Amino acid sequence: MFQPIANIEDAQTLAQAIVNTITEPFLVLDEQFRVLAASRSFYKTFEVDPAQTQGSLLYALGDGQWDIPALRLLLETIIPEKTAMDGFEVEHDFPRIGRRTMLLNARKVLYDHSSAITILLAFNDITARRVIEREKEELLGRTEDLLRQKDVLLREMEHRVANSLQIIASILLLKARSVTSEETRQHLKDAHQRVLSVAEVQRHLHTAAGVDEIDVGSYLPKLCGGLASSMIGEAQPIAVTVTAEGGRMDSQRAVSLGLIVTELVLNAIKYAFPKEKADARIQVSYETAGSDWKLTVSDNGVGKIANDVPATGLGTAIVEALVKQLEAKVDVISDADGTSVSVTRATFTSRVPRAA
């Protein structure tokens, strides 16, 4: 409990000491808004003379620099209706210290044994904070503009790349139809399919609202569907089925994965069924376990043992290079039940059976 102060002079001394101890600018006003006391930080911050401050009307201080409409609103309208007001923001251009943004906290003090009213007014200079906030807003606005420009440029680039890939694929296909050499024609068709596999990744990127990752679960079925429709003839119908678990992969890795699938599916179409087979089928599966994954392309054809398939070639070299790029390994099983080629990243136990 506070001990009672012996006389009014001691009370005034204590009150002034408390005011001077406050680190932020602080005023004590009477009900007519005349200055009864001011903190040292008030004099220092606003560069006013103590002799011209004590007993003066607040609005007249510093040649009228405190005659601010917002401050009048606080003191003459809000405070009479309320006993306290916090965070009342005032922005003003002061003659000596320049433009400042202040948060005003006001308290109306009522006494038990007197009708007098005292107003306590504290000032918190938030000019630097507001400057930083405005700079952040401006920086954020510029950043958003740059991101929008980047998105527009990226969309334009993707559109042009997609068009270029389609043009290249069309030229390769036209050239394949015009050459007389069957071997050359087949090489051109293979190149056509490789370009289409890259174009499919680009198309996914273009429809994914700027996202630079590919949903493998939707990408592989569309890719394999395109390969089947363009490469499988009526003489030997081959069913191509895809089982792909959900999972996302960055576009660069997706291109590599798509090219691997293209090469393996094309290889199965060309070599797995030299003779007509009623239930000819190629199974493509993609499984995930955390960051690990496994891609398997299997068929129920004659297998490499029965059908002397070349062990090396451009397609094999492409697959080996891409598998190394993906930090994966490749395993081949070929027997009388067909051929299964698995590309695995880390240790993965397959849950999808081979084509049979």
C-alpha positions as CSV (number, residue, x, y, z in Angstrom):
1,M,0.0,0.0,0.0
2,F,1.1,3.6,-0.8
3,Q,2.0,5.7,2.3
4,P,0.2,9.1,2.4
5,I,2.3,12.0,1.2
6,A,2.8,14.7,3.9
7,N,2.1,17.8,1.8
8,I,1.1,19.0,-1.7
9,E,4.7,20.0,-2.5
10,D,6.0,16.5,-2.0
11,A,3.2,15.1,-4.1
12,Q,4.0,17.5,-6.9
13,T,7.7,16.6,-6.7
14,L,6.8,12.9,-6.9
15,A,4.4,13.4,-9.8
16,Q,7.1,15.4,-11.8
17,A,9.7,12.7,-11.1
18,I,7.3,10.0,-12.4
19,V,6.6,12.1,-15.5
20,N,10.3,12.6,-16.2
21,T,11.0,8.9,-15.7
22,I,8.7,8.0,-18.6
23,T,10.8,7.4,-21.7
24,E,8.3,8.4,-24.3
25,P,6.9,12.0,-24.7
26,F,4.3,12.6,-22.0
27,L,2.0,15.4,-21.0
28,V,-0.3,16.2,-18.1
29,L,-3.1,18.5,-19.1
30,D,-5.9,20.2,-17.2
31,E,-9.5,20.1,-18.3
32,Q,-8.9,23.2,-20.5
33,F,-6.0,21.4,-22.2
34,R,-3.3,23.5,-20.6
35,V,0.0,21.9,-19.8
36,L,0.5,21.1,-16.1
37,A,3.6,18.9,-16.6
38,A,5.7,17.5,-19.5
39,S,8.4,14.8,-19.6
40,R,12.0,15.5,-20.6
41,S,11.5,13.3,-23.6
42,F,8.7,15.5,-24.8
43,Y,10.9,18.6,-24.8
44,K,13.7,16.7,-26.5
45,T,11.6,15.0,-29.1
46,F,9.6,18.1,-30.2
47,E,12.3,20.7,-29.5
48,V,10.1,23.0,-27.4
49,D,11.1,25.3,-24.6
50,P,10.0,24.3,-21.1
51,A,9.4,28.0,-20.2
52,Q,7.0,28.4,-23.1
53,T,5.3,25.0,-22.4
54,Q,4.3,25.0,-18.7
55,G,0.9,26.6,-18.3
56,S,0.4,27.1,-22.0
57,L,-2.5,25.8,-24.0
58,L,-1.5,22.6,-25.9
59,Y,-2.8,24.0,-29.2
60,A,-0.6,27.0,-28.8
61,L,2.7,25.2,-28.2
62,G,5.5,25.7,-30.8
63,D,3.7,28.4,-32.7
64,G,0.6,26.3,-33.0
65,Q,2.2,23.1,-34.3
66,W,-0.1,21.1,-32.0
67,D,-3.2,22.6,-33.4
68,I,-4.0,19.4,-35.2
69,P,-7.6,18.5,-36.2
70,A,-7.1,14.9,-35.3
71,L,-5.7,15.8,-31.9
72,R,-8.7,18.2,-31.3
73,L,-11.0,15.3,-32.2
74,L,-9.3,13.1,-29.6
75,L,-9.3,15.6,-26.8
76,E,-12.6,17.5,-27.3
77,T,-14.8,14.8,-28.7
78,I,-13.6,11.3,-27.7
79,I,-12.1,11.9,-24.3
80,P,-15.2,13.6,-22.8
81,E,-17.2,10.5,-23.7
82,K,-14.6,7.9,-22.6
83,T,-12.0,7.8,-19.8
84,A,-9.3,6.2,-22.0
85,M,-8.2,6.0,-25.6
86,D,-5.3,3.9,-26.9
87,G,-3.5,3.9,-30.3
88,F,-5.1,7.0,-31.7
89,E,-2.9,7.6,-34.8
90,V,-2.0,11.2,-35.8
91,E,0.2,12.1,-38.8
92,H,1.5,15.7,-38.9
93,D,4.2,17.8,-40.4
94,F,6.0,19.5,-37.5
95,P,8.0,22.7,-38.3
96,R,11.2,21.6,-36.6
97,I,11.3,17.8,-36.7
98,G,9.5,17.2,-40.0
99,R,6.6,14.8,-40.7
100,R,5.9,12.4,-37.9
101,T,3.4,9.6,-37.3
102,M,2.3,9.4,-33.6
103,L,0.2,6.9,-31.7
104,L,-1.6,8.8,-28.8
105,N,-2.7,7.1,-25.6
106,A,-4.9,9.3,-23.4
107,R,-6.4,8.8,-20.0
108,K,-8.9,11.0,-18.1
109,V,-8.3,11.1,-14.4
110,L,-11.3,11.8,-12.1
111,Y,-10.8,12.5,-8.4
112,D,-12.9,11.4,-5.4
113,H,-12.8,14.7,-3.6
114,S,-12.5,17.2,-6.4
115,S,-14.4,18.1,-9.5
116,A,-11.1,18.8,-11.3
117,I,-10.1,16.7,-14.3
118,T,-6.6,15.8,-15.4
119,I,-5.8,14.3,-18.8
120,L,-2.7,12.2,-19.3
121,L,-1.4,12.1,-22.9
122,A,1.4,9.8,-24.1
123,F,3.0,9.9,-27.5
124,N,4.6,7.0,-29.3
125,D,6.6,7.9,-32.4
126,I,6.0,5.2,-35.0
127,T,7.3,7.2,-38.0
128,A,10.1,4.7,-38.7
129,R,7.8,1.8,-38.3
130,R,5.3,3.3,-40.8
131,V,8.2,4.0,-43.3
132,I,9.3,0.4,-43.1
133,E,5.8,-0.8,-43.6
134,R,5.3,1.4,-46.6
135,E,8.6,0.2,-48.0
136,K,7.6,-3.4,-47.5
137,E,4.2,-2.8,-49.2
138,E,6.0,-1.1,-52.1
139,L,8.5,-3.9,-52.3
140,L,5.7,-6.5,-52.1
141,G,3.8,-4.7,-54.9
142,R,6.9,-4.6,-57.1
143,T,7.6,-8.3,-56.3
144,E,4.0,-9.2,-57.3
145,D,4.4,-7.3,-60.5
146,L,7.7,-9.1,-61.3
147,L,6.1,-12.4,-60.5
148,R,3.2,-11.6,-62.8
149,Q,5.6,-10.6,-65.6
150,K,7.6,-13.8,-65.0
151,D,4.4,-15.9,-65.2
152,V,3.4,-14.2,-68.5
153,L,6.9,-14.8,-69.9
154,L,6.9,-18.4,-68.7
155,R,3.5,-19.0,-70.3
156,E,4.7,-17.5,-73.5
157,M,7.9,-19.6,-73.4
158,E,5.9,-22.8,-72.7
159,H,3.5,-22.0,-75.5
160,R,6.4,-21.5,-78.0
161,V,8.2,-24.6,-76.8
162,A,5.1,-26.7,-77.2
163,N,4.5,-25.3,-80.7
164,S,8.1,-25.9,-81.6
165,L,7.9,-29.5,-80.4
166,Q,4.7,-30.2,-82.3
167,I,6.3,-28.7,-85.5
168,I,9.4,-30.9,-85.0
169,A,7.3,-34.0,-84.4
170,S,5.2,-33.3,-87.5
171,I,8.3,-32.8,-89.7
172,L,9.8,-36.1,-88.4
173,L,6.5,-37.9,-89.2
174,L,6.3,-36.4,-92.7
175,K,9.9,-37.3,-93.4
176,A,9.3,-40.8,-92.2
177,R,6.5,-41.2,-94.7
178,S,8.6,-39.9,-97.6
179,V,11.8,-42.0,-97.2
180,T,12.2,-45.3,-99.0
181,S,14.4,-47.0,-96.4
182,E,12.3,-49.0,-93.9
183,E,15.1,-48.7,-91.3
184,T,15.4,-45.0,-91.7
185,R,11.6,-44.7,-91.5
186,Q,11.5,-46.6,-88.2
187,H,14.3,-44.4,-86.8
188,L,12.3,-41.3,-87.7
189,K,9.2,-42.7,-86.2
190,D,11.0,-43.4,-82.9
191,A,12.4,-39.9,-82.9
192,H,8.9,-38.6,-83.5
193,Q,7.6,-40.5,-80.4
194,R,10.5,-39.2,-78.2
195,V,9.7,-35.6,-79.2
196,L,6.0,-36.3,-78.4
197,S,6.9,-37.6,-74.9
198,V,8.7,-34.3,-74.1
199,A,5.8,-32.3,-75.6
200,E,3.4,-34.2,-73.2
201,V,5.4,-32.9,-70.2
202,Q,5.3,-29.4,-71.6
203,R,1.5,-29.7,-72.1
204,H,1.1,-30.7,-68.5
205,L,3.2,-27.8,-67.3
206,H,1.1,-25.4,-69.5
207,T,-2.2,-26.7,-67.9
208,A,-0.9,-26.7,-64.3
209,A,-1.2,-22.9,-63.7
210,G,2.6,-22.4,-63.7
211,V,3.4,-25.2,-61.3
212,D,6.8,-26.7,-62.2
213,E,5.9,-30.2,-61.0
214,I,4.2,-33.0,-62.9
215,D,1.4,-35.2,-61.5
216,V,2.8,-38.6,-62.6
217,G,-0.5,-40.3,-62.0
218,S,-2.1,-38.3,-64.8
219,Y,0.9,-37.8,-67.0
220,L,1.8,-41.5,-67.7
221,P,-1.6,-42.7,-68.8
222,K,-1.9,-39.8,-71.3
223,L,1.6,-40.4,-72.6
224,C,1.1,-44.2,-73.0
225,G,-2.3,-43.5,-74.6
226,G,-0.7,-41.4,-77.3
227,L,2.0,-44.0,-77.9
228,A,-0.6,-46.7,-78.3
229,S,-2.8,-44.8,-80.7
230,S,0.1,-43.8,-83.0
231,M,2.3,-46.9,-82.9
232,I,0.0,-49.9,-82.6
233,G,-1.4,-51.1,-85.9
234,E,-4.6,-53.1,-86.7
235,A,-2.6,-56.2,-87.7
236,Q,-1.5,-56.9,-84.2
237,P,-3.7,-55.2,-81.5
238,I,-1.9,-54.6,-78.3
239,A,-3.6,-53.4,-75.1
240,V,-1.5,-50.9,-73.2
241,T,-2.6,-50.5,-69.6
242,V,-1.2,-48.1,-67.0
243,T,-1.3,-48.3,-63.2
244,A,0.2,-45.1,-61.7
245,E,0.0,-44.1,-58.1
246,G,-0.3,-40.5,-57.2
247,G,2.9,-38.6,-56.8
248,R,4.6,-35.4,-58.1
249,M,7.9,-35.1,-59.8
250,D,9.7,-32.0,-61.0
251,S,9.5,-31.3,-64.7
252,Q,13.1,-32.2,-65.5
253,R,12.8,-35.6,-63.9
254,A,9.4,-36.1,-65.5
255,V,10.9,-35.6,-68.9
256,S,13.5,-38.3,-68.2
257,L,10.9,-40.6,-66.8
258,G,8.7,-40.0,-69.9
259,L,11.5,-40.7,-72.3
260,I,12.3,-44.0,-70.5
261,V,8.6,-45.0,-70.7
262,T,8.6,-44.1,-74.4
263,E,11.7,-46.1,-75.2
264,L,10.5,-49.2,-73.3
265,V,7.0,-49.1,-74.7
266,L,8.2,-48.6,-78.2
267,N,10.7,-51.5,-77.7
268,A,7.9,-53.8,-76.5
269,I,5.6,-52.8,-79.4
270,K,8.4,-53.5,-82.0
271,Y,9.9,-56.7,-80.5
272,A,7.5,-58.4,-78.1
273,F,4.9,-59.6,-80.5
274,P,6.5,-60.7,-83.8
275,K,3.5,-63.0,-84.3
276,E,-0.1,-62.2,-83.8
277,K,-1.3,-62.9,-80.2
278,A,-4.9,-62.6,-79.1
279,D,-4.3,-61.2,-75.6
280,A,-1.2,-59.1,-76.4
281,R,-0.7,-56.7,-73.6
282,I,1.9,-54.1,-72.3
283,Q,1.6,-53.2,-68.6
284,V,3.1,-49.9,-67.3
285,S,3.1,-49.4,-63.6
286,Y,4.5,-46.6,-61.4
287,E,4.6,-47.1,-57.6
288,T,5.9,-44.8,-54.9
289,A,7.0,-45.1,-51.3
290,G,8.0,-41.7,-49.8
291,S,10.7,-40.3,-52.0
292,D,11.4,-43.7,-53.6
293,W,9.6,-45.0,-56.7
294,K,9.6,-47.8,-59.2
295,L,8.6,-47.8,-62.8
296,T,7.9,-51.2,-64.5
297,V,7.1,-51.8,-68.2
298,S,6.3,-55.5,-68.8
299,D,4.7,-57.4,-71.7
300,N,3.4,-60.9,-72.2
301,G,5.3,-61.4,-75.5
302,V,7.9,-63.8,-76.6
303,G,10.7,-62.5,-74.5
304,K,14.3,-61.8,-75.5
305,I,15.4,-65.4,-75.3
306,A,12.9,-66.5,-77.9
307,N,13.1,-63.4,-80.0
308,D,16.7,-62.3,-80.6
309,V,16.4,-58.6,-79.7
310,P,19.6,-56.5,-80.1
311,A,21.1,-55.9,-76.6
312,T,22.4,-52.5,-77.5
313,G,21.2,-49.6,-79.6
314,L,20.1,-46.0,-79.4
315,G,17.1,-46.7,-77.3
316,T,19.1,-48.8,-74.8
317,A,21.7,-46.1,-74.6
318,I,19.1,-43.5,-73.9
319,V,17.4,-45.5,-71.2
320,E,20.8,-46.2,-69.5
321,A,21.7,-42.6,-69.5
322,L,18.4,-41.4,-68.2
323,V,18.3,-44.1,-65.4
324,K,21.8,-42.9,-64.3
325,Q,20.5,-39.3,-64.3
326,L,17.6,-40.3,-62.1
327,E,20.0,-42.0,-59.6
328,A,18.1,-45.3,-60.2
329,K,18.9,-48.8,-61.4
330,V,17.4,-50.9,-64.1
331,D,16.6,-54.7,-63.9
332,V,15.5,-56.8,-66.8
333,I,13.6,-60.2,-66.6
334,S,13.0,-61.9,-69.9
335,D,11.7,-65.4,-70.3
336,A,9.0,-67.4,-72.0
337,D,6.3,-65.3,-70.2
338,G,7.5,-62.1,-71.7
339,T,9.8,-59.2,-70.7
340,S,9.7,-57.0,-67.7
341,V,12.0,-53.9,-67.3
342,S,12.0,-52.2,-63.9
343,V,13.6,-48.9,-63.1
344,T,13.9,-48.4,-59.3
345,R,15.1,-45.6,-57.2
346,A,16.3,-47.0,-53.9
347,T,15.0,-50.3,-52.5
348,F,11.4,-50.9,-53.5
349,T,9.3,-54.0,-53.5
350,S,6.7,-54.0,-56.3
351,R,3.1,-54.6,-55.5
352,V,1.9,-54.8,-59.1
353,P,2.2,-58.1,-60.9
354,R,3.8,-58.5,-64.3
355,A,1.8,-58.6,-67.5
356,A,0.6,-62.1,-68.1
